[in-house]
């Protein structure tokens, strides 16, 4: 069975923590490690939406979540213009590890332009499915 939900959060620097708290409250994961990895990926993508995608405190951050017995996909929408998927062999500086982490942990991920902005999505495989999605 496929389920979906849309999370609407206030943008700004508190948005990554709010997204993480929502995830930890609303999902039962097959393992703590997987839960923590998905929470890290979600925080990184939300942080990028805030810092680079124009989702300040005056804006709403939209996160779509779709899950089934095999995978959960998060799509984070922002006002940015998107970007070309960079080469991610290794981060090159003191910051900028978010997409490197995403590339290492996600089953798949990508970027697409949308009317009025862009979205970054990622998929995590889940053995045995998820419970408690609301």
N, C-alpha and C positions, 0 to 999 in steps of 0.2 A: 504494500500500500504506500502511495506517495502522499506526503503531507507538505504543506508550505505555510509559511508565515512571513509577515513583513514587520520588521522592527524599525520604529521611528525614534531617533534620539536627537537631542540638541547637539549641534556641532560644537566645535571648540576643543580645547585641550583636555577636557574631561570625558570626551566621547570614547576614547579607547578603553578607559576603565569601566564606563557604563556598559559598553558592549561585552566586555569580559564578564562583568557581574551578571548580566542577562544570560549569557551562555552558561555560566556555572549554576545558575538557579533553575534553568528550564530544560536541561538535557541530562539524560543518563547515558554515559558513554561506556563502551565495552571495557575500557581500561582507563586508569588515571593518566597514564602516559599519553594515550590518544586524546583525552580531554584537554590535557595541558598543551599538547602540540596544536590542536585546533584553536584553543584560546590564544596562543601566541600568534598564529597566522592571522586570526581575526584582528587582534590588536595592531599588528603591523600594517595591515591593509587599511584599517580605520585611521591610524596615525598618518599614513600617506594621504588619505582623503582630506584630512584636516590641514596638514602642512603644505601639500602640493595641489590639492583639488579644490581649494576655496570653500571648505565647509567650516566656516567660523561660527562663533556663538550665535550669530544672527540667522543661521541656516539650520535646516533639518537634515540629519544624516539618515539615509534610507538603506536598510540592509534586508535583502530578500534571502530567505533560507528555505531550501527544498531538500527533503530527505526521503529516502526509501530504504529498503532492507540492505542495500549495498553501499550507498554513498550519501553524503550530505554536501550540498553546494551552497556556498555563501556568495552573494553578489552585493558589493558595496558601491553605491552610486555617489558621484560627486559632480561638481561643476567644471572640473578641469577639462582640458582638451585631449586627454589621453597621452599616450607615448608609445614609441616603438619598444617592443620587448627587448631589453638590453641583454648583452652577453653577460652571464652570471657565473663565470668560472670561480672568481673570488672578488669580494668587495675590494675597492681600491683606496679607501680612505677611512678615517675614524668613524664616520657615520655612513649610512646608506646600506645597512645590512638587511633591511626589511624584505626587499624582493629576493635577495639571496636566501634568506630563511624560508620564504614562501616557496621558492624553487626547490629547495632541499626537502621540504616536508609535505607539500601538497602532492596529491596524485596527479592532478592537472591544474593549470591555472591560465588565465589570460586577461586581456584588456580589450574592451570594445567601446567605440564611441556610441553615444546615445543622444537623442535630442536634448540639447541644453547641457551636455557634459560628457562624462565617460563613466565606465564602471570597471572595476577589477573583480574578478570572480575566482574562486578556488574550490576544488573538490577534494574531500577526504573520504577514503574508503572506510567502511565500517563493517567489520565481521560481526554478524549476528544482529545487525540493525541497531536502531536507537529507540529508547523508550522515553516517555515523558515530554515529548515535543508539544509545546503549546504556544 
